[in-house]
């Protein structure tokens, strides 16, 4: 779709005004805001992230692109909630695993989870494994969700299930992992209950896990 291509270009240019304008156009045209995020803004940030990894752009440009995307999310977020059944709600503790300072993908996941009536406690970036668990216990979370963009940091992901097992708390929380280098096979090896290839998939997985907690009743 031409509009999605324009969104990708606007994100890559870090043009907040254009991003918000295009988000508004998408709503006016009746396009599903989830699709706008996945096919437009997420793909734009993936493109920007690839350029950053290749050192074709640097941190200031990356942050500008991220700010442009966030401005568009403010336009889309109110429309994401329409038609959502609040009975799907659960509590999620979310963060980027320790040693990893990337948060753009995580922020999209947070927005879409909140839009799907989840309560999200976002711990930010570079989050120690123990902090995920302490926060989950504090807020009586249903799900711990951790992301990683670097292969070196995703090695910490198995420690979440490991530490929960050591404290006899593994059955209390579901674990979802995701991020660029993470694969479904690695998620299983890490002891996770679910894997999200992208933000939309993360929401689907979170809703499925909540349904399992409620005895598998479709909500």
C-alpha positions as CSV (number, residue, x, y, z in Angstrom):
1,X,0.0,0.0,0.0
2,X,1.3,3.4,-1.0
3,X,0.5,4.9,2.4
4,X,2.6,2.3,4.2
5,X,5.5,3.1,1.9
6,X,5.1,6.8,2.8
7,X,5.1,6.0,6.5
8,X,8.3,3.9,6.2
9,X,10.0,6.9,4.4
10,X,8.7,9.4,7.0
11,X,10.1,7.2,9.9
12,X,13.4,6.8,8.1
13,X,13.6,10.6,7.7
14,X,12.7,11.2,11.4
15,X,9.9,13.5,10.3
16,X,7.5,13.6,13.2
17,X,5.1,16.0,11.5
18,X,4.8,13.8,8.5
19,X,4.5,10.6,10.7
20,X,1.6,12.1,12.6
21,X,-0.1,13.4,9.5
22,X,0.1,9.9,7.8
23,X,-1.2,8.2,11.0
24,X,-4.2,10.6,10.8
25,X,-4.7,9.8,7.2
26,X,-4.7,6.1,7.9
27,X,-7.4,6.5,10.6
28,X,-9.5,8.7,8.2
29,X,-9.2,6.0,5.6
30,X,-10.5,3.4,8.0
31,X,-7.3,1.3,8.0
32,X,-6.8,-1.0,11.0
33,X,-4.4,0.9,13.3
34,X,-2.7,-2.4,14.2
35,X,-1.9,-3.0,10.5
36,X,-0.7,0.6,10.2
37,X,1.8,0.0,13.0
38,X,2.9,-3.4,11.7
39,X,3.1,-2.6,8.0
40,X,4.2,1.0,8.3
41,X,5.8,2.2,11.5
42,X,7.4,-1.1,12.6
43,X,8.8,-1.7,9.2
44,X,10.2,1.8,9.2
45,X,11.9,1.3,12.5
46,X,13.3,-2.1,11.3
47,X,14.8,-0.3,8.4
48,X,16.3,2.4,10.7
49,X,17.5,-0.2,13.1
50,X,19.3,-2.1,10.3
51,X,21.0,1.2,9.2
52,X,22.1,1.8,12.8
53,X,23.6,-1.7,13.2
54,X,25.5,-1.1,10.0
55,X,26.7,2.3,11.3
56,X,25.1,4.1,8.4
57,X,23.3,6.3,10.9
58,X,24.2,7.1,14.5
59,X,22.4,7.5,17.8
60,X,21.1,11.1,17.3
61,X,19.4,10.0,14.0
62,X,18.1,6.8,15.6
63,X,16.6,8.8,18.5
64,X,15.0,11.3,16.1
65,X,13.4,8.4,14.1
66,X,12.1,6.9,17.4
67,X,10.6,10.2,18.5
68,X,8.8,10.5,15.1
69,X,7.3,7.1,15.6
70,X,6.3,7.9,19.2
71,X,4.5,11.0,18.0
72,X,2.5,8.9,15.5
73,X,1.7,6.3,18.2
74,X,0.0,9.1,20.2
75,X,-2.4,9.5,17.2
76,X,-3.0,5.8,16.7
77,X,-3.3,4.7,20.3
78,X,-6.8,5.9,21.1
79,X,-8.1,4.1,18.0
80,X,-6.4,0.8,18.9
81,X,-8.7,0.4,21.9
82,X,-11.9,0.4,19.9
83,X,-13.6,-3.0,19.9
84,X,-11.2,-4.5,22.4
85,X,-12.9,-6.6,25.1
86,X,-11.5,-5.5,28.5
87,X,-11.9,-9.1,29.8
88,X,-8.7,-10.0,28.0
89,X,-6.8,-7.8,30.4
90,X,-3.7,-9.1,32.3
91,X,-0.7,-7.5,33.9
92,X,2.6,-7.6,32.1
93,X,6.1,-6.6,33.3
94,X,8.1,-5.6,30.2
95,X,11.7,-4.6,29.6
96,X,14.8,-5.0,27.5
97,X,17.2,-7.5,29.1
98,X,20.3,-6.4,30.9
99,X,23.2,-5.1,28.8
100,X,20.9,-4.0,26.0
101,X,19.9,-0.3,25.5
102,X,17.5,-0.8,22.6
103,X,13.9,0.1,23.3
104,X,12.2,1.1,20.1
105,X,10.7,-2.4,19.4
106,X,9.8,-2.8,23.1
107,X,8.0,0.5,23.0
108,X,5.8,-0.7,20.1
109,X,5.0,-3.8,22.0
110,X,4.1,-1.8,25.1
111,X,1.8,0.4,23.1
112,X,0.0,-2.5,21.5
113,X,-0.3,-4.4,24.8
114,X,-1.8,-1.3,26.4
115,X,-4.2,-0.9,23.5
116,X,-5.3,-4.5,24.0
117,X,-6.3,-3.7,27.6
118,X,-3.2,-5.1,29.3
119,X,-1.7,-3.2,32.3
120,X,2.0,-2.8,31.4
121,X,4.8,-2.0,33.8
122,X,7.7,-1.0,31.5
123,X,11.0,-1.3,33.3
124,X,12.9,0.3,30.4
125,X,16.3,-0.9,29.1
126,X,19.2,-2.7,30.6
127,X,17.0,-4.5,33.1
128,X,18.7,-7.1,35.4
129,X,16.9,-10.5,35.5
130,X,16.2,-10.2,39.2
131,X,14.5,-6.8,38.7
132,X,12.0,-8.4,36.2
133,X,11.1,-11.0,38.9
134,X,10.9,-8.5,41.8
135,X,8.6,-6.2,39.9
136,X,6.4,-9.1,38.7
137,X,6.0,-10.2,42.4
138,X,5.3,-6.6,43.5
139,X,2.5,-6.0,41.0
140,X,1.3,-9.6,40.9
141,X,1.9,-9.8,37.2
142,X,0.6,-12.5,34.9
143,X,3.4,-12.2,32.3
144,X,7.1,-11.3,32.2
145,X,8.1,-10.1,28.7
146,X,11.7,-9.5,27.9
147,X,13.3,-8.3,24.6
148,X,16.8,-8.4,23.3
149,X,18.3,-6.9,20.1
150,X,21.9,-8.2,20.6
151,X,22.9,-11.8,20.5
152,X,25.2,-11.2,23.5
153,X,22.4,-10.0,25.7
154,X,19.8,-12.6,24.7
155,X,22.0,-15.0,26.6
156,X,20.5,-13.6,29.8
157,X,17.0,-14.7,28.8
158,X,17.2,-18.3,30.2
159,X,18.2,-16.8,33.6
160,X,14.6,-15.5,34.0
161,X,13.1,-19.1,34.0
162,X,16.2,-20.3,35.9
163,X,15.8,-17.8,38.8
164,X,12.1,-18.3,39.0
165,X,12.7,-22.0,39.3
166,X,15.3,-21.5,42.1
167,X,12.7,-19.5,44.1
168,X,9.9,-22.0,43.4
169,X,8.0,-19.2,41.5
170,X,8.1,-20.6,38.0
171,X,4.4,-21.5,37.9
172,X,3.3,-18.1,39.0
173,X,4.4,-16.2,35.8
174,X,4.3,-16.8,32.1
175,X,7.4,-15.7,30.2
176,X,7.4,-14.2,26.7
177,X,10.6,-13.3,24.9
178,X,11.4,-11.6,21.6
179,X,13.7,-9.3,19.6
180,X,15.8,-9.4,16.5
181,X,18.1,-12.4,17.2
182,X,15.6,-14.4,19.2
183,X,14.0,-17.4,17.5
184,X,11.2,-19.8,18.5
185,X,13.7,-22.5,19.1
186,X,15.8,-20.3,21.3
187,X,12.7,-19.2,23.2
188,X,11.9,-22.8,24.0
189,X,15.5,-23.4,25.1
190,X,15.3,-20.4,27.4
191,X,12.3,-21.9,29.1
192,X,9.8,-19.2,27.8
193,X,6.1,-19.9,27.4
194,X,5.8,-17.8,24.3
195,X,7.7,-16.0,21.6
196,X,6.7,-12.9,19.7
197,X,8.3,-12.3,16.3
198,X,6.8,-8.8,16.3
199,X,4.6,-6.6,18.3
200,X,1.3,-8.0,16.9
201,X,2.4,-11.5,17.5
202,X,3.5,-10.6,21.1
203,X,-0.1,-9.4,21.8
204,X,-1.6,-12.6,20.3
205,X,0.7,-14.7,22.5
206,X,-0.1,-12.7,25.6
207,X,-3.8,-13.1,25.0
208,X,-3.4,-16.8,24.4
209,X,-1.5,-17.2,27.7
210,X,-4.2,-15.3,29.6
211,X,-6.8,-17.6,28.1
212,X,-4.8,-20.6,29.2
213,X,-4.6,-19.1,32.7
214,X,-8.4,-18.8,32.7
215,X,-8.8,-22.5,31.7
216,X,-8.7,-22.0,28.0
217,X,-12.0,-20.1,27.7
218,X,-12.1,-18.0,24.6
219,X,-12.5,-14.3,25.4
